[in-house]
Every structure is written in structure tokens, then in C-alpha cells.
Amino acid sequence: MKEAIIIDFEDSFVYNIYSELLELDYKVTVYESRFLKEVLKDKSLKKKVLVLGPGPGHPDKFKSFYPIIEKLIFSQQRILGICLGHQVLLRSLGFKITTSSNILHGFSQKIELNNIWQEIFKLNKSFIEVQRYNSLEIIDNEIQLDIQKLLVGDRVYAFKFLNSVSYQFHPESIGSKDHKSFFSPIR
């Protein structure tokens, strides 16, 4: 059976993610963020999908975990980051963060897709419509890795690297169309 661990950074959307993963036949366990250290050091983690969920606050609150998370990314651990989780993943790789120039909480946004992202999401259309709830964003600062980035201007709204994928938006939200497609890269 496929297994996933969700780190709950104190956000009720975690249970929407939980439901999405159950529908994909995952056995899902949710841990509060205060157990992050124990989860990251668990040797059985490599057989599971690690989901760094959304939440309030700044990703640098978790900067002591950046070296461990970076190591997991390069070990090809399957990781899904959403909103705060996206920021934690990319900060661990050295990306910079800034206050959003377009703060949106509970609003949909259309984002243009290129052929690479159409393939990653397994969609045959040129845009996605996603729900955003964020005040912070990751800036594309030309990190020298073979990363696929979905950019809006110079802001990284999604990234795919090895077996990790993350989103600045909420793919599990009812306001995101085609939300099942956003979970397909972690299968």
C-alpha cells in the first residue's frame, strides 16, 4: 500500500489534502509540525510521500530543518510541498522569499502553462486556474539546478525537481480546477 505523511503547519486545509490522498489510495498519517524533526529522521520515510502542508507564518521558522530537507530532496525522497511547504522546500535549496506583490487570500488565479507543465500535470490545456492564500512568495533567483519552474513573472508558483514537486497555491482547494492533476506528479 502507498503511504504518505503530512506535516500539519496548523492549517485546516491539511484535511483536504488528506482526503485527496485517500482518494488516490494512500494510507495517510498526519503529524503536527512540532514532530517534524522525528519524521525527517525516520528511516522508513524513504518509502513514503512526505507532504509539507500549508500554514501561517514564515518558512524561516523552520530553517534549522533546511539541511535535512535539502538532503532528502537530493536523495530523491518523494516530497509534495503546498504553500508554506513550497516555501520551506525552496528556501532549503537557497531560494529567496519576499512579501507578495499581489496578496490574495481565497481568490482564484489563472496561470499559463508551457508544454513541460502540461506534461507534468497531464493536462491538455494552456492554463490552470488555482486558489491562492498567501502573503509570501519565492523569487526565481537562478539557482543552478535542473529544476522545472512554473513562473508568474519572477515568482515561482510551482517547481519540480527529482521526486519533489511543490505549489505556491492550494491544489486541494475547491477553487482550484483540475486539482487531481496536481497530485499526479507524486504517484
C-alpha positions in Angstrom: 0.0 0.0 0.0 1.2 3.5 -0.8 1.8 5.7 2.3 2.0 9.4 2.9 2.9 11.5 5.9 1.5 15.0 6.1 3.2 17.7 8.3 0.5 19.9 9.6 1.7 23.5 10.0 -1.5 24.4 11.8 -3.8 24.8 8.8 -7.2 23.2 8.3 -6.6 22.7 4.6 -4.4 19.7 5.7 -7.6 17.6 5.9 -8.5 18.5 2.3 -5.0 17.2 1.3 -5.6 14.1 3.5 -8.9 13.5 1.6 -7.2 13.9 -1.8 -4.5 11.4 -0.9 -7.1 8.9 0.5 -8.9 9.0 -2.9 -5.5 8.1 -4.5 -5.4 5.0 -2.3 -2.8 6.3 0.1 -2.6 5.3 3.8 -2.2 8.8 5.3 -0.7 9.8 8.7 -0.8 13.5 9.9 1.8 14.9 12.3 1.8 18.3 13.9 4.8 20.4 12.9 6.3 20.0 16.3 7.1 16.4 15.3 9.0 17.5 12.1 12.4 16.5 13.4 11.3 13.0 14.3 9.5 12.5 11.0 12.5 13.7 9.0 14.9 11.4 10.7 12.6 8.3 10.4 14.4 5.7 8.2 11.0 4.4 6.9 10.3 7.8 5.4 12.0 6.9 2.1 9.2 4.5 1.3 6.5 7.2 1.8 5.5 10.5 0.3 6.3 13.4 2.6 3.8 16.2 2.3 4.8 19.6 3.8 1.5 21.2 4.2 0.3 24.8 4.2 0.2 27.0 7.2 0.6 30.5 8.6 3.9 32.2 9.3 7.3 32.4 7.7 9.3 29.4 6.3 12.4 30.5 8.1 10.7 29.5 11.4 11.8 26.0 10.2 15.3 26.9 8.9 17.0 24.6 11.3 15.5 21.8 9.2 16.6 23.1 5.8 19.8 21.0 5.7 17.8 17.8 6.4 15.1 18.7 3.9 17.8 19.5 1.2 19.4 16.2 1.8 16.0 14.4 1.4 15.4 16.3 -1.8 18.7 15.2 -3.3 18.1 11.6 -2.0 15.1 11.6 -4.3 12.6 11.4 -1.5 9.1 11.9 -2.8 8.0 15.3 -1.4 5.0 17.4 -2.0 5.0 21.0 -0.7 2.0 23.2 -0.6 2.1 26.9 0.2 4.2 27.2 3.3 5.6 23.7 2.5 6.5 25.0 -1.0 8.4 27.9 0.6 10.2 25.6 3.1 11.3 23.3 0.2 12.6 26.1 -2.0 14.2 28.0 0.9 16.1 24.8 1.8 17.6 25.0 -1.7 18.6 28.6 -1.3 15.8 30.5 -3.0 14.8 33.9 -1.6 11.4 34.9 -0.3 9.6 38.1 -0.4 6.2 39.6 0.5 3.8 39.0 -2.3 3.2 42.0 -4.6 -0.4 40.7 -5.1 -1.6 39.4 -1.8 -4.5 37.0 -2.3 -6.4 35.1 0.3 -9.2 32.9 -1.1 -9.0 34.1 -4.7 -8.5 32.2 -8.0 -5.8 33.0 -10.4 -5.2 31.7 -14.0 -1.6 30.7 -14.7 -0.3 30.0 -18.2 1.3 26.5 -18.8 4.0 25.6 -21.1 4.4 22.1 -22.7 6.6 20.9 -19.8 4.0 21.8 -17.2 1.2 20.4 -19.3 3.1 17.1 -19.3 3.9 17.2 -15.6 0.2 17.8 -14.8 -1.0 15.5 -17.6 -3.3 18.3 -18.8 -4.1 19.2 -22.4 -4.7 22.9 -21.9 -2.6 26.0 -21.8 -3.6 27.3 -18.4 -4.6 26.3 -14.9 -6.9 28.0 -12.5 -5.8 27.8 -8.9 -6.8 29.1 -5.5 -4.3 31.3 -3.7 -4.0 32.0 0.1 -0.6 33.6 0.5 1.2 36.7 1.6 4.8 35.4 0.8 6.3 34.2 -2.5 9.5 32.7 -3.7 11.6 34.7 -6.1 13.3 33.0 -9.0 16.9 33.7 -8.3 18.6 31.5 -10.9 19.7 28.6 -8.6 21.9 26.4 -10.7 19.9 23.2 -10.6 18.0 21.3 -13.2 14.6 22.5 -11.8 11.4 22.9 -13.7 9.8 26.1 -12.5 6.3 27.4 -13.2 6.8 31.2 -13.1 4.5 34.1 -12.9 6.8 37.0 -13.6 9.8 36.3 -11.4 7.8 34.3 -8.8 7.9 30.6 -8.5 4.4 29.2 -8.4 5.4 25.6 -8.8 8.5 23.6 -9.0 9.6 20.1 -9.9 13.0 18.6 -9.1 13.8 14.9 -9.0 10.9 13.4 -7.0 9.8 16.7 -5.3 7.0 18.9 -6.5 5.6 22.0 -4.8 3.0 24.7 -5.2 2.6 28.2 -4.0 -1.2 27.8 -4.5 -3.6 25.3 -2.9 -4.3 22.4 -5.3 -6.6 20.8 -2.8 -8.9 23.9 -2.6 -12.3 23.8 -4.1 -11.3 26.9 -6.0 -8.5 25.1 -7.9 -9.7 23.4 -11.1 -8.3 20.1 -12.2 -7.0 19.6 -8.6 -6.4 15.8 -9.1 -3.8 16.7 -11.7 -1.6 18.5 -9.1 -1.3 15.3 -7.1 -0.3 13.1 -10.1 3.4 14.0 -10.1 3.9 12.3 -6.7 2.5 8.9 -7.7 
